[in-house]
Amino acid sequence: MEKTHIMVNGLPGNVAATMAEAAVTDQRFALIPYSLTGPDIVDDFIQVKDVRICLVKPDTRDETITDICNQSPAFIAIDYTHPSAVNTNAKFYTRHNIPFVMGTTGGDRKALEATVSRSRTPAVIAPNMAKQIVGFQAMMAFAADRFPGLFAGYRLEIKESHQQKKADTSGTAKAMVHYFNQLGVDFDPKEIQQIRDPLVQKNQWQIPEQYLSGHGWHTYTLTAPDESAQFVFTHNVNGRNIYVAGTFDAVLFLTKQVADTKRSRQVFTMIDVLNQA
């Protein structure tokens, strides 16, 4: 079986490290020993199992990627970098015609999609790569489309908890706001309650201590105007393994899009990935 070559960007970050470690042992993939990283990273290399990966800083990446593209077969980039790098990275990928899976949240999402749409580089862009959560979002999208205004007048509270180092508000939570708005709820994404205090997470949320450094807990609470009814939707994820399978499915989906000469668009979502699973 011919392997799909991938470049995991964002090392030595935790999510990128999880992806890279899984790729090393997955027979479907060949991990390219380079990773785009931030300007504040001191190390030049990182060891992932038996693969020594060169960390490529912003000031050398154009030169380095040209060498990589000349030496390596076609590959797909997996981006788990930093929210502040989302838009510049997308421009970098499209400039070098590198198909990519954007798992990093944050940034200007409309500008991100516009960058890809204007290019000839296909990409899978999603605020969450966990297939089960994406499926839940699809159910909410269906409900919002079929039953607009269903929760009109209801009060919504959204709380999301992630590890302390997560720099931005949950992209999944922000995406859910759109569906609740369609269902008739007046709610602004700025009202999302962002929990990052480990003591609050451990003592009030009862998040297991071993997952304080890597988790994603979300609760959406809808309360009737007279408080006679309440609906609560919750999805809690401990660790990062759930994101691996979805990300790898997105990579395999993208390889098919790259090969499709009749492809009519460049921007794809995890819903597209699930529909063709």
C-alpha positions as a printed Julia matrix, in Angstrom:
277×3 Matrix{Float64}:
   0.0    0.0     0.0
   1.35   3.4    -0.99
   1.66   5.67    1.99
   0.34   9.21    2.18
   3.09  11.64    3.1
   2.16  14.17    5.78
   3.83  17.1     7.47
   2.61  17.82   11.0
   3.02  21.49   11.83
   2.93  22.97   15.32
   5.53  20.87   17.11
   6.46  20.8    19.91
   2.85  21.68   20.79
   0.8   19.0    22.51
  -1.82  18.39   19.83
   0.77  18.36   17.04
   2.87  15.94   19.1
  -0.12  13.63   19.5
  -0.67  13.68   15.73
   3.0   13.07   14.94
   3.3   10.16   17.37
   0.2    8.52   15.92
   1.44   9.04   12.37
   4.75   7.3    13.07
   2.96   4.06   13.94
   0.14   4.33   11.38
   1.01   2.28    8.3
  -1.09   4.52    6.07
   1.23   7.49    6.51
   4.84   8.55    6.1
   5.83  11.42    8.36
   8.03  14.09    6.78
  10.75  15.01    9.32
  10.01  18.73    9.31
   7.52  20.84   11.24
   6.66  24.54   11.06
   6.98  26.09   14.49
   6.81  29.48   16.18
   9.54  32.11   16.41
   9.77  31.66   20.19
  10.75  27.99   20.03
  14.37  27.54   21.1
  15.03  23.97   19.96
  15.96  23.16   16.37
  14.88  19.51   16.53
  12.44  17.31   18.39
  12.41  13.54   18.69
   9.09  11.82   17.99
   9.55   8.11   18.68
  12.3    7.11   16.22
  11.91  10.15   13.95
  14.08  13.26   14.42
  12.07  16.23   13.23
  13.56  19.56   12.21
  11.65  22.54   13.6
  11.33  25.21   10.92
  11.08  28.83   12.1
   9.1   31.51   10.23
  12.22  33.28    8.94
  13.51  30.18    7.11
  10.34  28.35    6.16
   9.97  29.59    2.57
  13.47  28.45    1.71
  13.1   25.17    3.6
   9.71  24.28    2.14
  11.05  24.78   -1.36
  13.76  22.23   -0.64
  11.21  19.85    0.91
   8.88  20.11   -2.09
  11.79  19.47   -4.46
  12.98  16.4    -2.53
   9.76  14.83   -1.28
   6.7   13.44   -3.04
   3.43  15.32   -2.81
   2.33  15.66    0.79
  -0.45  17.07    2.93
   0.12  19.43    5.84
  -1.67  19.02    9.17
  -1.84  22.34   11.0
  -2.07  22.42   14.78
  -0.07  25.58   15.4
  -1.29  28.75   17.18
  -4.42  30.86   16.56
  -2.25  33.84   15.69
  -0.67  31.88   12.83
  -3.83  30.59   11.17
  -4.13  33.17    8.39
  -0.42  33.54    7.63
  -0.06  29.77    7.52
  -2.98  29.45    5.1
  -1.34  31.99    2.8
   1.92  30.06    3.1
   0.27  26.75    2.16
  -1.62  28.18   -0.8
   1.47  30.06   -2.01
   3.34  26.77   -2.18
   0.28  24.76   -3.29
   0.37  22.47   -0.23
  -3.02  20.88    0.55
  -3.72  21.15    4.26
  -5.97  20.17    7.13
  -6.51  23.19    9.37
  -7.17  21.89   12.87
  -6.0   25.1    14.54
  -8.84  27.25   15.84
  -8.98  31.03   15.94
  -7.8   33.54   13.41
 -10.05  35.27   10.9
 -12.09  32.33    9.63
 -13.76  34.23    6.77
 -10.38  35.43    5.55
  -9.05  31.88    5.93
 -11.74  30.44    3.69
 -11.35  33.3     1.22
  -7.61  32.64    0.96
  -8.23  28.99    0.1
 -11.16  29.71   -2.23
  -9.03  32.08   -4.31
  -6.26  29.5    -4.65
  -5.89  26.16   -6.39
  -5.05  24.43   -3.1
  -7.74  22.29   -1.44
  -8.07  22.26    2.34
 -10.22  20.78    5.07
 -11.06  23.49    7.59
 -12.93  22.72   10.81
 -13.04  24.06   14.38
 -13.18  20.48   15.65
 -11.74  17.3    14.14
 -13.47  14.85   16.5
 -15.88  12.95   14.28
 -18.47  12.35   16.98
 -18.62  16.04   17.88
 -18.85  16.94   14.2
 -21.76  14.51   13.94
 -23.43  16.28   16.87
 -22.92  19.6    15.11
 -24.49  18.13   11.98
 -27.56  17.12   14.0
 -27.81  20.64   15.37
 -27.45  22.07   11.87
 -30.3   19.8    10.7
 -32.51  20.92   13.58
 -31.72  24.58   12.95
 -32.6   24.19    9.28
 -35.8   22.2     9.83
 -37.1   23.89   12.96
 -36.02  27.56   12.92
 -37.17  29.47   15.99
 -37.78  26.28   17.98
 -36.2   27.76   21.12
 -37.32  31.36   20.61
 -37.35  33.21   23.92
 -35.14  30.68   25.67
 -32.06  31.82   27.58
 -28.79  30.2    26.58
 -25.68  29.67   28.69
 -22.52  28.23   27.13
 -19.55  27.17   29.24
 -16.38  25.69   27.77
 -13.31  24.46   29.6
  -9.93  23.78   28.03
  -6.36  23.51   29.23
  -4.87  26.71   30.61
  -2.58  27.24   27.62
  -5.41  27.35   25.07
  -5.19  30.9    23.79
  -8.64  31.41   22.26
 -12.31  30.68   22.91
 -13.4   27.24   21.75
 -14.05  27.21   18.01
 -16.61  24.46   18.53
 -18.55  26.56   21.02
 -18.52  29.54   18.67
 -19.75  27.35   15.79
 -22.62  26.09   17.95
 -23.8   29.63   18.59
 -24.77  29.91   14.93
 -27.13  26.93   15.21
 -28.72  28.2    18.41
 -29.25  31.6    16.76
 -31.11  29.86   13.93
 -33.18  28.04   16.54
 -34.36  31.42   17.79
 -31.97  32.09   20.68
 -30.52  35.58   21.07
 -26.89  34.93   22.0
 -23.58  36.52   21.09
 -20.35  34.46   20.94
 -18.79  37.0    23.3
 -21.09  35.64   26.02
 -19.38  32.23   25.99
 -17.88  31.55   29.41
 -14.27  30.5    28.99
 -12.85  28.4    31.84
  -9.05  28.14   32.03
  -8.33  28.0    35.78
  -7.07  24.49   36.73
  -8.38  24.86   40.3
 -11.89  25.67   39.06
 -11.68  22.83   36.53
 -10.6   20.31   39.15
 -12.75  21.37   42.1
 -15.91  22.71   40.48
 -16.02  20.88   37.16
 -14.57  17.64   38.53
 -12.28  17.22   35.53
  -9.77  14.41   36.26
  -6.44  15.88   37.28
  -4.47  13.97   34.64
  -6.48  15.74   31.94
  -6.22  19.31   33.18
  -3.42  19.84   30.65
  -5.51  18.52   27.77
  -9.31  18.43   27.62
 -12.38  20.02   26.03
 -15.57  20.14   28.08
 -18.62  21.97   26.74
 -22.09  22.52   28.19
 -24.96  24.3    26.44
 -27.95  25.07   28.71
 -31.28  26.32   27.37
 -33.84  27.64   29.87
 -37.45  28.54   29.11
 -38.59  32.14   29.73
 -40.67  31.05   32.76
 -37.95  28.55   33.8
 -40.45  25.68   33.58
 -38.27  23.74   31.14
 -34.56  23.28   30.63
 -32.49  21.47   27.98
 -28.81  20.67   28.47
 -26.38  19.45   25.81
 -22.93  18.33   26.94
 -19.86  16.86   25.27
 -16.74  16.25   27.33
 -13.43  15.07   25.89
 -10.41  14.08   27.98
  -7.05  13.98   26.25
  -6.43  14.45   22.55
  -6.71  10.97   21.02
 -10.25  11.58   19.75
  -8.92  14.2    17.34
  -6.41  11.86   15.69
  -8.9    9.64   13.86
 -10.84  12.6    12.48
  -7.72  14.41   11.37
  -6.36  11.33    9.58
  -9.73  10.77    7.9
  -9.55  14.37    6.7
  -6.08  13.73    5.27
  -7.27  10.68    3.33
 -10.32  12.61    2.12
  -8.06  15.41    0.95
  -5.84  13.05   -1.05
  -8.92  12.17   -3.11
  -9.73  15.82   -3.66
  -6.18  16.52   -4.81
  -6.51  13.75   -7.38
  -9.89  14.98   -8.6
  -9.17  17.12  -11.65
 -12.86  18.05  -11.87
 -12.95  19.43   -8.33
 -15.28  22.44   -8.26
 -14.22  23.93   -4.93
 -11.25  24.15   -2.6
 -12.75  24.57    0.88
 -14.07  21.45    2.62
 -15.32  20.77    6.13
 -15.44  17.75    8.41
 -19.08  17.34    7.37
 -17.78  16.65    3.86
 -15.35  14.14    5.33
 -18.11  12.35    7.25
 -20.4   12.28    4.22
 -17.79  10.39    2.22
 -16.56   8.12    5.03
